[in-house]
Amino acid sequence: MWWKIHSTVLLSVYVTWLCVQPSDAFGFSSWGKASTDPPRPPTTTVSPARACSRNAQCAGISGSSCVRTHYDPETRCLCGDNSSPVNGQCESQSKSLYHVCSNSDECNDGLVCGTPNITGTPPPHLRMHAPGDKICLCDQENGYKEREHTCSDADIVKISLFAILFVSSVRKLLVH
């Protein structure tokens, strides 16, 4: 009878030993085991862009400007789409708000290339620009207004709301 219990215990230990894969979690050694795991690719994390205080500090990275975004209190050399340069290069061709430009064709829709009209102390997001620097600004002549580091098309929104109210009023009159 004792041999049945002994063989059952041995059999369960043997089966457990066969089913459990050796790993560091169980304290087993992998000595003599060939690595069958595929090689892991290197992790690629985008490092934050270089900090700057003037546009001249970004001269080595083509297509970048020294800008401060609403999500980062630090001014950095960022590409035109506010992304960090990869290996010192920017892929973005068009430029967002506050990026240095030479003409309006470089700026995104709703932006024009111009010199900011600053009287007195400039706001923090414009301090890195020299007085004569041309940057992408909201196209105020076409109704774009600057608000919280973006340009909103206030006139189009007003016209759209008016059109929705007008159409719904006409529809109510026709239904009754």
N, C-alpha and C positions, 0 to 999 in steps of 0.2 A: 504494500500500500504506500509506503514511504517513497518507493521508487516512482510511482505514478505522480505524486505531488512534485517530487524532485524533477522529473522529466517535463512536467507541465510548466514549471517555473523556468527551467532552462530553455524550453521551446519558446516561451513568451519573451525571454530576454534576447534570444537569438533573432526572433522575428523583429523585435523592436530595433535591435542593432542593425539589421539589414535595411529597415525602412527609413531610419533617421540618416539624413545626409550629414557628413562631417562639416562642421562650420565652427567659426570662432565663438558663436553664441553658446555652443555646448562644451567648449573647452577642448575639442578634439584637434589634433594636429593635422595639418594638410601636407606634412612632409611626405614626399614621394608621389603626391597627386599632381598630375599634369593639369595646368590651367586650361579649362575648356571655355571659360567666359570670354566673349568678344571684347576687344580693347575698347575702353570708354573714350568717347570723343572729348577733347579738351573743352572745358566750359568757357563760353565766350560771354562775358558780361561787359556791357558798355560802361567804360569808366566815365565819371563826370567830366565835363568839358573843363578846359583850363580856365581858372579864374583870371579876371582882367579888370583894369580900371580905366583904360583908354583903348580906342580902336586900334591904335598902332601896335598894341601887344598881340593882336590877332593877325597881323600881316602875313605870318608864315602859313596860315591856313586859308587857302583860297576859298572864297564864297562864304566866309564867316564874318560875323560882326560881334563886337562887345555889347551884349544886351543883357537886360535884367527882365526875367519873366515873372508872371504873377505867382508861379509855384516855387520860385527859388529866390531868396533874398540876396543871393550872391550874383554879381555880374560875371558872365562867362562868355568865352568865344564859342558861339553857337552857329550852326548852319542856318540858312535862310528859313527852314521850316522849324526852327528852334530845337533841333535834335543835336546831339553831340557829334563832332567829327569822328570818323572812323579812320584810324591810321593817318591822322592829319589831313584828311580829305573830306569834302562835303559833296554829297550827291545831289542835293536839292538845288534846282536852278532858280526858282522864284523865291522871293523874300517876303517875310511876314512883317508885321508892324514893328517899327523902331530899328530895322536893319539898315545899314549903310547902303546907299544906292547912287548910281550916277544918272539914271533916267527912270521914268515911270514904267517902262516895259519890264524892268527887273522886279517890280513889286507885284504882289498878288492882286486879284480883283478887289475893287473897293478901296485900293490904296494908290497914292500918288507919291512921287519922289519930290521931296521939298525940304526946306529948312524950317525947323520948328520955331514958332513965334513964342519965345520965352522972355518974359520980363521979370526981373528979380532972380531969386534963387530957383534953379531948375528942380523939378521933382526927381526923386531918387532914380526912376527908370530912364532919365535923360541926362544924368550927370556925367556919364562917360563920353558924351559927344561934345566936340569942340563947337563953338558958336557958328562956324561956317559949314559944318557937316550937313550933307543932304541925307535924309533918311526916309524910309517908307512911312507915310502918315495917312490917316483916314481921308478919303476924298470928300471933303465937306461940300464942295460945289455940287456934287451929285447926291447929297443927302446922307452921307455916311458920317456918323457921329462916334467919337471915341468914348468908350466906357469900359472901365476895368480891363485894360490892356487888350481890348478888341474893338472892332468897328461894327456898329450896328446900322442897318439901313432903316432909319426911323421913318422916312417918308414913304417907303414902299410898304412898311408894316401898317402905317396909318391908312394908306390907300387900300390895302388888302382888307383891313377891318371894315372900312367904309363899304367896299364892294360886297362883302359877306352880308352886312346888315341890309344893304339895298336889295340884294337878290332875295334874301329871306322875307323882306317886307313885301316885295312884288309877288312872291310866291304865295304868301298868306292872302293877299288881295285876290289873286286868281282862283284860289281854292274856295273862298267864301263866295 
